[in-house]
């Protein structure tokens, strides 16, 4: 309704404000409430990806979108560094403040973001679309090509039911499963690593035979170093994704990443040293991050402009459900049985891999659509 740009700006302001407010929580329950409000902002934050999708040409879109995940991984590494430095000296409240401040700074960079021309055309705002294109051309010291901007038919936008029309129903259902799975597994491995480091590894379960022991231990430098090494796995998979996504396609890329993540999850169950455990978690982080990278690209490409933001937002909401469930696996179930907890993550990876391979639409090499099939005029399809 309001466009990609306003949504991204509002989400950034929302996340940073409630992020800072969390540091002043008087009780644990207020922490839960305020962090929940922070999470609400992430639903709008994903529209930044939609905005990038709609500006990048199909030839470079997948590679550049995957390359942008460097910023996410850089943020993860920065957060581990902040936790290592701030928590032992100043506590968690200062960490929360330090984590929210960078987003406030990025707000100043967002004011010049152009609105999506595809969105403006779908909304029937042709003159606004022309103004944006002229501004972009002037900024780049270029001129617009001759001719008129083609006006796509104005249709209703942002309707949930359009995600379930015949041409997208199966794709939507499979994507919802995969987004749930990728978020559950991705955030699960982060929690699993922290839990296993506190427990002393997988082998401890065998030696204690279920006996109660205190697990409330502060992380030491070696634990943070292990997290940093595992997080670097997210950087390692980026060149692989860039090389394969336009060769084997989006479906195969997602499926193979899920398969490899599942294999590494089962390998984590082996009783071994902390060094080997870190390397195995490195593998999980790499491949499940690869899934996240490609599934974002696929979701942005498979839906037309009229429902792209609602499609990506709905899938992101399903991912948040996976995030909410994963602590019950990584912390509650894992406390009773490491093998059952890790095994459940592995099985979920394989189920999502099957779903990826069976997706009915491949977006590799195809232009992004402006309208979905039921609204598309027979003689006119929007091309890039």
N, C-alpha and C positions, 0 to 999 in steps of 0.2 A: 504493500500500500504506500509506504513512504520511501521506498527505494533502498538500494544497497548501502549507499554512503551514510545516510542518517542512521540506519540500523547499526552499522559498524561503530560510528561515533558514540551512539547511545550505549552500546554494549561495553565499549572501552571505559567510558565514564562510570558506568554502573559497577563493573568489576573492580576498578581501582578504588572507588568510594567505599564499597562494602568490604573490600580487602583491607583497607586502612582501619575501618571500623571494627573489624575482627580483633585487632590488637588490643582494643579496650574492653573486650568481653569480660564481664564480672563473674561468669560461671561457665562451666562446660556446656550447658544447654544453650547459652548465648553463642558460643563458638559454633555449635551445630547449626543454629538458625542463620547466623551471618554467613558462614561458609556455604550454606545452602543457597542463600541469595547470590553469592558470588557465582555459584554454579549456574544459576538462571541466566546470568549474563553471557555465559559461553554459548548459549543457543543463538544469540545474535552475533557473537564473535565469528562464527563459521562463515558468515556472509562475506567476510573479507576474501575468503577463498572463491566464493561465487563471483565476486567483482573481478578477481584476477582471471578466472576462467573465461569470462565474457569479453575480456580485452585481448587475450593472447591468441595468435593465429594457430590453427590446428597443427601446422608443421612443427612448432616449437612448444606447444602448450604443455604436453605431458612432461617433457624434460624440465621446463622452467618451474612448473608447479612442484615437481619432486625436489628440485634444487632449493626451493623456498623452505623446505623442511629443515634446512641447515639452521635456520633461525630458531626453530622449535628445540632442536637438539642443543644448540648453544645456550638457550634459556635453561634447559635441564641441567647442563653442566654448571652454569652460573649459580643455579639454586643450590646444588650440592656444595659448591664452594662457600656460598653464604652460610649454609647450615653448619658447615665445618668450623667456620670462623666465629659466627655469632652465637650459636646456641650454648657452647660451653662457657662463654664469657658473659653474655647478656640475656640469654633465655629466648623462648620462642616468640614473645611479643615483638621484640626488635627484629627478628627474622621476618615476621609477617609484614611489618612496616617496610623493611628494605625490599621485600618481594613486590609490594604494591607500587612503590615509587616509580620504577621504570615505565609502567603503563601510563602514568600521569604525563611523563615526558613525551611519550609517543603521541599523545593527544594533539600536541602542537604540530606534529608532522601530518596529521590526518585532515586538517582543515582544507588543504589543497587537493584532496582526493577528488577526481572527477566521478560523476555519477555514471553508471553503466548505460551506454548508448542502447544496448539491446533492451534493457529494462524500459528506458524512455520510449522507445518505439512500441514496445508491447503495451505501454500505458497510453499510447496515442499522443505523446508529447513530442511531436516531430521537431518543432522549433527549438525546444530545449536540447534535443539530441544534436541538432546542427550547431548550436552554440558550443556545446562540449567538444565536438569534433574540430571546430574552428580554433578553439582555445588550445587543444592538443597540437594541432598543426602549427600554430604560431609559436608555441613553446619549443617545438622541435625544428623551427625555422623551415617548415615545409608548407606546401600549398595543397589544398584538397583537390582531388581529381574532378574533372568536369562531370556534370550530370546532376541528377536529383537523387536525394536519399529516398529509397523505396520505403513506402509506408506499409507496414504489415497490418493486417486486420486487427482492430481493437476487440479483445475478448476478455472475459472475466479471468482474473488472475488470483493465484493464491488459494485455490480451492482444494481441500484435502482429497475430495473424491476423485479429482483428476489424476491422482497418483495411482488410482485403482481402476482406471478405465482398461478395457481389454488389452490394449497394446502395451500397458505398463504394469498390469496387476502382478504378474509372476515376478517380474524384475523387482518391484517394490518389496514384495514379501521376502524374497531371497536377500535383498540388500539389508532389510531390517534385521534379519538373522545375523548377517555378517558384521554389521556395525555393532550389534550387541556383543558378538563374539570377540571382535578385534579390541574393543575397549575393555571388556572383561579380562581378556588375556594380557593386554598391554599393561594396564594398571595393576593387574594381578602379579606380574613378574616383578614389578617394583616393590610391592608389599612382600612378596615371597622372599626376595633377596634380603630385605631388612629383617624378616622373621628368622630366616635361616642363619643369618650372621649373629643374631641375638641368641639363638639356640646352640650355636656352635657347629652348625652343619647338619646334613641329613643323618649322619652316623649317630648323633646324640640320641635320636629316638630309639635306636636299637639298644644302646647301652643303658638308658634310663628305664626302659621297659614300662613307660607310661607314668613313672613317678613324678610327682609335682616338684617343680623347681622354679625359682624366681627368674622371670624373663624380663623384668624391668631393668634393663642395663643400658647405660648411655653408649652410643657408638664412639669408637676410638678412631684415630687417624686411619688405621688399616681398613676399617669398615668403609669409611668415606672413599678411600682409594679404590676399594673393590667396586663401589657404586659408580665411580668415575669411569673405570675400565669398562664396566658393563654398558654404561651409557654411550661410550664411544662406538659400541656396536651399531648404534643408530646412524652414525656417520659412515661406517663401513658399507652399509647396504645401499647407500644413495647412488654410487657409481654403478652398482649392479642393476638397480632399478632403471637408471637412465639408459643403460645399454640394452636392456631387455624389453622395456615396455612397448616400444614401437616395432620390435622384431617379433616377439611371440604374442603380443596383444595384452590387453588389460586383464581379461578373464584368467588366462594362464599365469600371468604374473601374480595376481592375488592368490590363486589356488596353490601355486608352488611355494609361495612365502608361508602360507598357512601350514602346508605339509611339513616344511622344514622346522617351523616353530613348534609344531606338535612333536616331532622327533626329538628335538632338544629338550622339550619339557619332560619326556620320558627318560632321557639320559640324565637329567638332574637328579633322579631318584637313586643313582648309583652312589654308594658310600665312597667318598673320595676326599682329597685335600681341599682346602679353601681356594687354592690357586686354580685347580681344575674346575671347582664349582663356579668360580667367577667367570672362567672361559665358557662354560656351558650356558650360564645366564647371559653372557655376551652374545651367544648364538641366538637365544630366544629374543633378546632385545633387538638384535639386528633384523631378524626375519619378521617379527610381529610389527616392528616399525615400518618395514617394507610394505606390509599389508596395509597399514594406515595410509602410507604415502599414495599407493596406487588406488585404494578404494575411494579416497577423496577425489582423485582425478576422474575415475569412472563415474561416480555419482554426479559430479558436475557436468560431465559430458552426456550422460544418458538421458537426462531430463531436458525438455525444452525450456526456453526462457520463461514462459508463463508459469511454470511450476518448479523451476530449478531451485529457487531459494526455499520454497516450502518443502521440496524433496530433501535437500541437504539439511535443512533444519530438523525435519522429522527423523531423519536417519541419525543426526547428532543427538536428538532426544533419546532415541533408542540406545545409543552408546552410553548416555548418562545412566540409564537403567542398569547397563552392564557394570558401570563404575560403582553403582550403589550396592550391587550384589557381590562384587568381587571380594570385599573385605570379609564376608562370611565364609568364603572359600579359603582365602589366603591367610586369615588369622584365626577364625573359629574352627573350621574343618582341619586346617593344617596343624592346629594344636592337638587334635585327637589322632590324626594320622597324616604324616607327610606324604606318604605314597598315594592315599586316596585324593588328597588335595591337588597334588601335581598331576595325577592321572586324569582327574576331571578336566583340568585345563588342556591336557593333551588331546582328550577325546573331543572337546569343544573345537579345538583347532582343526581336527580332521573333518568334523561335520561342516564347518564353515568352508573348508577346502572343496568338499563335494558340491556345496551350494555355488561356489565361485565357478567351478568348471561347468556347471549346468546352467549358468546364466543365459537367457535367450538372446541377448543383444550384445554384440561386440562393437565398441566405439572406436577402435583403432582406425585411424585414417579417415574418419567421417566428420563432416562439418557439424557444428552444433545447431540444433533445430530451434526455431523461434516459437513455433506452435506445436502442440501435440497432434497426433494423427487425426483425431476426431474433429479438430478445428482447422486443419490444414487445407487450404484451397487446392483443388486438383492441379491447377496450372501454376501454382506459385509456392516454391519452397525457398526459405531464406538461406542464402549461401554466404560464406565468409568472404 
